[in-house]
């Protein structure tokens, strides 16, 4: 991966960009709650995520990939809140990789760029979206990232085997944005190989593509546990983009 540029990008003039929203997770670490429908400042988490993408001039089309029991609920949510960029709400697969692949396979043929965003990242800012899309116009792939603040240990069982230099590490966020043809080929290859990839950048890295890291933000957190939801509530209460 390449390290992120420090200069922020402003506008969003560029090619047609479709965004696939991964919203098919099981929420198994939310203690019985569904993280996508959980209340965050009076709105469901997923609605805040979709509104951020709806408001971005960088995104022209949104597809949501979700679980079977949420298809109608999310469809109604989009219709009732005027999310005009959402063109499809699709059934996902057995894994995140398969779900994103299904969504990417259905984007408009005119899309030159495809973004992939976590449905549970509701506080993504317009600057983060714009930076990632701008980065993907210069490189085949781009993703927002933030520095690692804590010391990281590699382990075997419960024993430490090493201490990586955190200056060479980054925490990767979404939206991750790609050349459309590259992402389609990378995901297809990963699915065919049964590869275990934790994000979409890993799929294109398998093909040897360079990934540019753009500037992420601490508030662009992914809600996975009740504690994450509490942090998001606190960030929302502080003001700024929501």
Secondary structure, 3 states (H helix, E strand, C coil): CECCCCCCCCCCCCCCEEEEEEECCCCCCCCCCCCCCCEECCEEHHHHHHHHHHHCCCCCEEEEEECHHHHHHHHHHHHHCCCCCEEEEEECCCCHHHHHHHHHCCCCCCCCEEEEEECCCCCCCHHHHHHHHHHHCCCCEEEEEEECCCCCCEEECCEEEECCCHHHCEEEEEEEEEEHHHHHHHHHHHHHHCCCCCCHHHHHHCCCCCCEEEECCCCCCCCCCHHHHHHHHHHHHHCCCC
